[in-house]
Amino acid sequence: MPSGGRRKRQPNRTATRKPYQPPPAKLRLAIATAPQSSDASVTLANDLRLVRSAVLYADEVELISPGVEMIGNVVALGNGSKQDVVALLSSLDDLTLTRLGVEPISLPQWRQALQLFGNMTPEALDAVSSLTGQSIPDEVRDATNQAQNALATALEQFRGVADQMTLDSGADELTLAMEAGLLRLSTPIVGDGDTDAFVARYMEKLRELIQNPRVHLLLDELTGSLVRSMINGGRVEPNRLTIANAGEAAVGSGLIARLPAFDEAPLGEVLDLRRDLQDPLSRYRRSVADMATRLRVGPFDSDLPADIDHLYVTEVQPAIADLREQLADHGLVREVGRHLGVSVEPLIKGLAGSALALGATSLADLSAWVTAAASAAPAGIAAAQAAVSGVVSSREESESLKRHDLFYLYEIDRRLS
């Protein structure tokens, strides 16, 4: 290198380096649900209920839901092309096609025709005619046009079905949590319609979750039953931390779901609460960790909901009632009255009686004397000081109550009511 090159930069050893700060730990929760239907349509009511309570408890939520995936496939198909419709029809097994009206004896010819006419357009026929120098028979053109029109009609119908299914199932609400960065969907497991393959993939996903010590697993009733059978049958050995985490997930989200105002809460309001109450949430998690150790059954036991009901009735309800009463008793008037050493109720009744006895004219004449006397009398000054003391005390005690571990539940219920 020529001597006139740039000098090698010497490291500045006196510069202050910031110590490495590891990323903050996050509570990751995975929800696994089984497909559910209502009136012959897919419903996500159970998924939504679990998601709403989960995002109020965890930092990141993964949803493993065949129901959501099925609806997503329909939406993707509705937003796709004619070739996507052809691919869907090609994936149907012989039994399904027979039920849809294809004669069993003509199944091979039907599949061949689907591939031929599904991918053949009038423009493609013109290109074939130009290359071969031969005209295309009218019956071939007619069949191609009919197939393309049928595919276009089917695609339009899929779009309508997808829109209605999204609305009816409640899937549109899930997008709010996904956009907020709190929810993500699991990798696809439904596949191409092979039921046996789907069940195998679903069970393998559950096996991975049961053995993952970093995840807090939350199951619906049907999936919980499947997990119990896997464990009892010796097909999987759950990680001991996964069991502890699942207990906390069930308690943390389950107590939230049992709040009286929770059932009707839209997901949008739930997300607003999640943003506003981060500090109370951290204290709530501390209480959940303690309560989960007092569960009398395991996190995958069929009696778990009853056990969480017991925790709610014996510990959460009384605590929320105490917080409600204490916070209500810290109003300004009550505090001033307490520090002045008087009872507010008799005072109010006495003033009302005096007003009636004196009448409006006498009250007007008396007001000037009261103003002057209150400003000059030492008792008036002492009363003002006592009032200020009452306000400060009320504020301090109110802030102390807000640091209660279960204040998070109280505030959620109050804001949603």
Secondary structure by P-SEA (a helix, b strand, c coil): ccccccccccccccccccccccccccbbbbbbbccccccccccaaaaaaaaaaaaacccbbbbbcaaaaaaaaaaaaaaccaaaaaaaaaaccaaaaaaacccccaaaaaaaaaaaaaaccaaaaaaaaaaacccccaaaaaaaaaaaaaaaaaaaaaaaaaaaaaaaaaaaaaaaaaaaccccccccccccccaaaaaaaaaaaaaaaaacccccccccaaaaaaaaaaaaaccbbbbaaaaaaaaaaaaaaaaaaaccccccccaaaaaaaaaccaaaaaaaaaaaaaaaaaccccccccaaaaaaaaaaaccaaaaaaaaaaaaaaccaaaaaaaaacccaaaaaaaaaaaaaaacaaaaaaaaaaaaaaaaccaaaaaaaaaaaaaaaaaaaaaaaaaaccaaaaaaaaaaac
